[in-house]
Amino acid sequence: MRTLFKTTLTLPLVLSTALFVGALSMGGCAKKQKSDDISVGTDMGDISQLGDSDSGKALGLETIRFPYDSFTLTDESRTTLKNNASIMKDKSSLKIQIEGHCDSRGGIQYNIALGEKRANAVKKFMEEQGVDGGRISTISYGKERLVDSSETEAAHSKNRRANFVVTSR
């Protein structure tokens, strides 16, 4: 009697576990999106196919740089951002993500916060230039996505930036 009880309880348990595991593995299999369908919130591998300013493939949008430990826009940055805003106004369907980046110095949390302030400062300036804020999203990567991993001042300067990523055309 005890063996029968074990078998009747074990079989449904094994079947339901197999179904659950199968459903989980199927949940991760989504149809690959075409680059035209990509919007904010998809993974960076897909977004970068549309272009970013670090690579020079963002439809003319340019990356801007920041001074050490600052999110203040320089005169040079403002000039670049005015040009970027002009491009955005000419291409009214263009949507972008502004990525805030930092150099490798400082703590992770500090740099995430500083990168966020940088991205938001750029977004605010773009809005002041007449670009609809609904077309701009922001994200901070702090010190996680360096363009130059050298520990020189020149490398640090390259890494303190706001990068523009085209998310839809």
C-alpha positions as CSV (number, residue, x, y, z in Angstrom):
1,M,0.0,0.0,0.0
2,R,2.8,2.4,0.8
3,T,4.5,1.9,-2.6
4,L,1.2,2.6,-4.4
5,F,0.8,5.8,-2.4
6,K,4.3,7.0,-3.3
7,T,3.8,6.2,-7.0
8,T,0.5,8.1,-7.2
9,L,1.9,11.1,-5.5
10,T,5.3,11.1,-7.4
11,L,3.9,10.7,-10.9
12,P,1.7,13.9,-10.8
13,L,4.6,15.7,-9.1
14,V,7.1,14.7,-11.8
15,L,4.6,15.6,-14.6
16,S,3.8,19.0,-13.1
17,T,7.5,19.8,-12.6
18,A,8.3,18.8,-16.1
19,L,5.5,21.0,-17.5
20,F,6.6,23.9,-15.3
21,V,10.3,23.6,-16.4
22,G,9.1,23.4,-20.0
23,A,7.0,26.5,-19.7
24,L,9.9,28.4,-18.1
25,S,12.3,27.5,-20.9
26,M,9.7,28.5,-23.6
27,G,9.2,31.8,-21.8
28,G,12.7,33.0,-22.7
29,C,12.3,32.3,-26.4
30,A,10.9,35.4,-27.9
31,K,10.8,36.4,-31.6
32,K,13.9,38.4,-32.4
33,Q,12.9,42.0,-33.1
34,K,13.9,43.8,-36.3
35,S,15.8,47.0,-35.7
36,D,12.8,49.1,-36.9
37,D,10.7,47.7,-34.0
38,I,13.2,48.5,-31.2
39,S,12.2,51.0,-28.6
40,V,13.5,52.0,-25.2
41,G,13.7,49.1,-22.8
42,T,15.2,46.5,-25.2
43,D,18.7,45.2,-24.6
44,M,21.6,47.3,-25.6
45,G,22.8,44.8,-28.2
46,D,19.7,45.5,-30.3
47,I,19.7,49.2,-29.7
48,S,23.3,49.7,-30.7
49,Q,22.4,48.4,-34.2
50,L,20.6,51.7,-34.8
51,G,23.8,53.7,-33.9
52,D,25.3,55.6,-31.1
53,S,27.4,58.8,-31.0
54,D,30.5,57.1,-29.5
55,S,30.8,55.1,-32.7
56,G,29.9,58.1,-34.9
57,K,26.8,56.3,-36.2
58,A,24.0,58.3,-34.6
59,L,22.8,60.2,-37.6
60,G,25.2,63.1,-36.8
61,L,24.5,63.3,-33.0
62,E,27.7,63.8,-31.1
63,T,28.9,62.7,-27.7
64,I,29.7,65.4,-25.2
65,R,32.3,65.4,-22.4
66,F,32.3,66.6,-18.8
67,P,34.9,68.0,-16.5
68,Y,36.0,65.8,-13.6
69,D,33.4,65.3,-10.9
70,S,30.9,67.5,-12.6
71,F,27.6,67.4,-14.5
72,T,27.9,71.1,-15.6
73,L,27.7,71.7,-19.3
74,T,30.7,73.5,-20.8
75,D,30.4,76.1,-23.6
76,E,31.8,73.5,-26.0
77,S,29.1,71.0,-24.8
78,R,26.4,73.5,-25.3
79,T,27.5,74.2,-28.8
80,T,27.5,70.4,-29.6
81,L,24.1,70.0,-27.9
82,K,22.6,72.8,-30.0
83,N,23.7,71.0,-33.1
84,N,22.3,67.7,-31.7
85,A,19.0,69.5,-30.9
86,S,18.8,70.8,-34.5
87,I,19.2,67.3,-35.8
88,M,16.5,66.0,-33.5
89,K,14.1,68.8,-34.6
90,D,14.8,68.0,-38.3
91,K,14.2,64.3,-37.7
92,S,10.9,64.5,-35.9
93,S,10.4,60.8,-35.5
94,L,13.9,60.2,-34.1
95,K,14.0,58.9,-30.5
96,I,17.2,58.7,-28.4
97,Q,18.5,57.5,-25.2
98,I,21.1,59.6,-23.4
99,E,23.7,57.5,-21.5
100,G,25.5,59.1,-18.6
101,H,29.1,57.8,-18.1
102,C,31.9,58.4,-15.7
103,D,35.6,57.6,-15.5
104,S,36.9,54.7,-13.5
105,R,37.6,56.6,-10.3
106,G,35.2,56.7,-7.4
107,G,32.7,54.2,-6.1
108,I,30.0,52.5,-8.1
109,Q,27.0,54.2,-6.4
110,Y,28.6,57.6,-6.6
111,N,29.3,57.2,-10.3
112,I,25.8,55.8,-11.1
113,A,24.4,59.0,-9.5
114,L,26.8,61.3,-11.3
115,G,26.1,59.6,-14.6
116,E,22.4,60.1,-14.0
117,K,22.9,63.8,-13.3
118,R,24.9,64.1,-16.5
119,A,22.3,62.4,-18.6
120,N,19.5,64.5,-17.1
121,A,21.4,67.7,-17.5
122,V,21.8,66.9,-21.2
123,K,18.1,66.0,-21.6
124,K,17.1,69.2,-19.8
125,F,19.2,71.3,-22.2
126,M,17.8,69.5,-25.2
127,E,14.3,70.2,-24.0
128,E,15.2,73.9,-23.6
129,Q,16.3,73.8,-27.2
130,G,12.8,72.7,-28.2
131,V,13.2,68.9,-28.4
132,D,10.2,67.0,-27.0
133,G,11.3,65.3,-23.8
134,G,9.1,62.3,-24.7
135,R,11.5,61.4,-27.4
136,I,14.4,61.3,-25.0
137,S,15.1,58.6,-22.3
138,T,18.1,58.6,-20.0
139,I,20.2,55.9,-18.3
140,S,23.4,55.9,-16.2
141,Y,26.1,53.4,-16.6
142,G,28.4,55.1,-14.2
143,K,31.9,53.6,-14.7
144,E,30.7,50.3,-16.2
145,R,31.1,51.1,-19.9
146,L,34.5,52.8,-20.4
147,V,35.6,53.7,-23.9
148,D,39.2,53.7,-22.8
149,S,40.3,51.5,-19.8
150,S,43.7,53.1,-19.5
151,E,44.3,54.9,-16.2
152,T,45.6,58.1,-17.7
153,E,44.0,61.6,-17.6
154,A,43.3,61.4,-21.3
155,A,41.4,58.1,-20.9
156,H,39.5,59.5,-17.9
157,S,38.5,62.5,-20.0
158,K,37.2,60.3,-22.8
159,N,35.1,58.3,-20.3
160,R,33.3,61.3,-18.7
161,R,30.6,61.7,-21.3
162,A,27.0,61.6,-22.4
163,N,26.5,59.3,-25.3
164,F,23.5,59.5,-27.6
165,V,21.9,56.2,-28.7
166,V,19.3,56.1,-31.5
167,T,16.4,54.0,-30.2
168,S,14.1,54.5,-33.1
169,R,14.0,56.4,-36.4
